[in-house]
Amino acid sequence: MKGKHVYTFGNGTAEGDRSLKQLLGGKGANLAEMSTIGLPVPAGFTISTNACHYYSTHERNWPLGLKQQVKDGLKFVEDIMGTKFGDSKHPLLLSVRSGAAVSMPGMMDTVLNLGLNDNTVEALAEHTNNERFAYDSYRRFIDMFGNVVMGIPHELFEEAIDSLKNAKGVTEDTDLTTKDLKELVNRYKAVYRKATGYMFPGDPYEQLEWSINSVFESWDSDRANKYRRINHITGLLGTAVNVQAMVYGNMGDDCATGVYFTRNPSTGENKLYGEFLINAQGEDVVAGIRTPKDISELKTLMPKDYEELEEWGRKLEKHYGNMQDIEFTIQKGTLYILQTRSGKRTGHAAIKIATEMVKEGLIEKRTAVKTHVEPAHLDQLLHPQIDASTVDPESVLGIGLPASPGAAVGKVVFESEKAEEAALAGEPVILVRIETSPEDVGGMSAAQGILTSRGGMTSHAAVVARGWGKPCVAGCDDIIIDYENANFTNGKVTVNEGDWISIDGARGTVILGQKDVIKPKLKDDYRLFMEWVDEFRDMNVRTNADTPEDAKRAREFGAEGIGLCRTEHMFFGEERIKAIRRMIISDHYEARKEALEQLLPYQKKDFIEIFKAMKGLPVTIRLLDPPLHEFLPEDKDEMNAVADDLGIRRNIFARKVRSLKEFNPMLGHRGCRLGITYPEITEMQTRAILEAAIELKKEKMDVEPEIMIPLVGTPQEFRVQKMVIDNTAKVVFEETGKKVRYRVGTMIEIPRAALVASQIAKDAEFFSFGTNDLTQMTFGYSRDDAGKFLGEYIKEGILQEDPFQVLDIEGVGQLVEMAAKNGRMEKPTLKVGICGEHGGEPRSVTFCYKLGLDYVSCSPFRVPVARLAAAQAALNA
């Protein structure tokens, strides 16, 4: 593979820019961009993602020409920095970092201070006149190289330094003397040799080659693959490698390193937000090894540098039109910008930043809607919060940093694997760690919330949790965690694994026990943003709602009708369930009819309330769908009690229950098959719907009912049921002397219905795709049992996503596309929508938009998400 693989940047020039993000990765593209606009960026070069892809697919060999291009890149950096790689007098030291096109915090490996050996460390000490700094850098390099490149557990190096600190009677790394650090270097070399069987490599070029390979290989690590899977990151070639001249924040007390956001990523406040450490290197901040200082303190300690950070932050915000997450180092009073990227943020912050940037003239409304708020951000806004009035101060176990807002209640677990196991079992858990690392992402994703005793607001736990909208309390040093005994304590109370706790990520509090939560209040900036969303959206969003309460809530969230009202959910009240059971056990038409007449007033009342909540918007009502046995008890004692309540002999009732039992009820006597066998059910439901609509029409309220026939697989089934509906409507209209407009359509949820959609469309007025069952029948997966193997399927790459969460576009999507296209060819006025939960999943919404569906329908709390996804689909079309 010939071609260009190395792209240099530095001294105000660069061979790339931000448009090459796919080739140079986000970090490399931004380094090149920052260099060209005049930021103080240390010189370096980026190895392309194409090179990583070649390495991964060619038995870990470099592409032809890469070795020479790396040497040329080194020469470029040497000329700018006035140093020489491996030189025994004035050595160039390097950092080696990864950087994919999509930000993946903490997923890839990093090596700092590369190029140090027993000779260059002495040269560095002499050149900087700072022997302690040189050996501190050397020991860090051995640790990082050993861990990242050779896979030596970091804990082995931690044990070595902790042992030395204990022997010297000090608590902080910075308290170790130069002599101590020299001894530590030797101890680290011993750890390296014992773990690998080899001496620590002294050749800088060998160090560089191995480190580049390590970054390439990190792309395919378990943790990186898991992160991409959790975050649905697909279609990338690999990671780029960024090789950059080192600058040092650990040369003394006039040096510092840190991370800051140009606006608060939790609240959106237009104020610098971040952390820094004096006399440290960048990994110390993000790894949580030392507790950092708030960025505001830098204004007092280093006022000139703080002013520069503000200035560069404003410039980068204006240039990128977005809030920035910036890494910096101050070396002997000189500020260097090491990285910038659009900062991850919470839902509240995303809305506030987007609306304020529009008001400030930095971006347009279109940009705010298209790129600045993700559908998942809106999901976060609906997260519950802990009701502070229910929290006894004595129950507060500790207060940490409010790293990611939201309330989480769950049982304590200390290991990521246990969190994942608990999630599969349906148990809510809080993952409690001293600090998290990329290996924990599976458990972090599975847990309801995350609690760490160490680390700051930009630690791994904080950044990942904020990106996912998961509640997190970080750096809670009020508690001591004991992994060995699986507990933590604040000195007064000990909490064991399995005990319940609650965390408040907005306040940073950790609370003993299960606490009440309250719904969040949506602020004015949310309402303003959603107005902008609707300006750009041209696909309707409905809701799935079975009760008046759900309907009202959905309207508050902006639903434009009901796409699915499941009538069976209305049958479970005490009197209602008795009537439906009496209908089920009846052996003849008249008895069933009598029982259904008892249900009619309840159904009618429910429909009236739902129609009122929708205020004239369309309401799609699905006729009875589940098999009848679901309304009957299974337990013998319960069967006896029900038989007694209904006044039926117990043995007769038990026999009837047994007769209704099916081997495969999901494919059995349900849906339109029930209506065909027992047309009186369809008659009663149709009457209830139309009488409710007529009653409201008398009150001058327009109602637009849509009657949906479920589980249709043949056009004949649809016609038989439509005839029952139309005949019933005729009778109701004659009895009342009033008419209302109604539509009759079907749910396309059986693959055969999709195949014969053009025939069904001759009689149907609308299609609604029930993608939950359509997915189940297309794959042949039981959605109730597929959880037993889908995780393994995704892990092995057999499936990229859970098809019950994200619409399978290649398979199920083809059926949807074909049915919509053929149905509309037969009847151009056919209304087409989707009512499975896929209707609230952003990528599935985008697919529906591209097909030209009239609407998507989802649960009430996902309506805002679907509205934004639909607007973004329109803007990206």
LINZIWO-V305646 format. One line per field, one symbol per residue. ss: DSSP state (H for helix, E for strand, C for the rest). burial: + if it has 9 or more other ideal C-beta (glycine too) atoms within 8 Angstrom, else -. Layout:
ss->???
burial->???
//
This chain:
ss->CCCCCEEEEECCEECCCHHHHHHHHHHHHHHHHHHHCCCCCCCEEEECHHHHHHHHHCCCCCCCCHHHHHHHHHHHHHHHHCCEECCCCCEECEEEEEECCCCCCCCCCCEEEECCCCCHHHHHHHHHCCHHHHHHHHHHHHHHHHHHHCCCCHHHHHHHHHHHHHHHCCCCHHHCCHHHHHHHHHHHHHHHHHHHCCCCCCCHHHHHHHHHHHHHHHCCCHHHHHHHHHCCCCCCCCCEEEEEECCCCCCCCCCEEEEEECCCCCCCCCCCEEEEEECCCHHHHHHCCCCCEEHHHHHHHCHHHHHHHHHHHHHHHHHHCCCEEEEEEEECCEEEEEEEEECCCCHHHHHHHHHHHHHCCCCCHHHHHHHHCCHHHHHHHCCCEECHHHCCHHHEEEECEEEECCEEEEEEECCHHHHHHHHHCCCCEEEEECCCCHHHHHHHHHCCEEEECCCCCCCHHHHHHHHHCCEEEECCCCCEEECCCCEEECCCCEEECCCEEEEECCCCEEEECCCCEECCCCCHHHHHHHHHHHHHCCCEEEEECCCHHHHHHHHHCCCCCEEEEEHHHHHCCHHHHHHHHHHHHCCCHHHHHHHHHHHHHHHHHHHHHHHHHHCCCEEEEECCCCCHHHHCCCCHHHHHHHHHHHCCCHHHHHHHHHHHCCCCHHHCCCCHHHHHHCHHHHHHHHHHHHHHHHHHHHCCCCCEEEEEECCCCCHHHHHHHHHHHHHHHHHHHHHHCCCCCEEEEEEECCHHHHHCHHHHCCCCCEEEECHHHHHHHHHCCCCCCCHHHHHHHHHCCCCCCCCCCCCCCCCHHHHHHHHHHHHHHHCCCCEEEECCHHHHCHHHHHHHHHHCCCEEEEEHHHHHHHHHHHHHHHHHC
burial->----++++++--++-+++-++-++++++++++++++--+-++++++++++++++++-+----+-++--++-+++-+++-++-+-+++--+++++++++++---++++++++++++++--++++++-++-+-+++++++++++++++++++-+---++--++-+++--+----+--+---++++++-+++-+++-++---+---+--++-++++++++++---++++++++++---+-+++++++++++++++--++++++++++++-+---+++++++++++++++++-+-++-+-++---+--++-+++-++++++--++++++++++++---++++++++++++++++++++++++----+---++++-++-+++++++++++++---+---++++++++++++++++++++-+-+++-++-----+++++-++-+-++++++++++++++++++++++++++++++++++++++++-++----++++----+-+-++++++++++++++--+-+--+----++++++-+++-++-++++++++++-++++++-+++-++++++++-++----+++++++++++----++++++-+++-+++++++++++++--+++++++++-+++-++-----++++++--+---+-+++-++--+-+--+--+++++++++-++++++++++++++++++++---+-++++++++++-++-++++++-+++-++-+++------+-++++++++++-++++++-++++++++++++++++++++-+-+--+---+--++----+-+-++-+++--++++++++++-+++-++--++++++++++++++++++++-+-+-++++++-++++++++++++++--
//
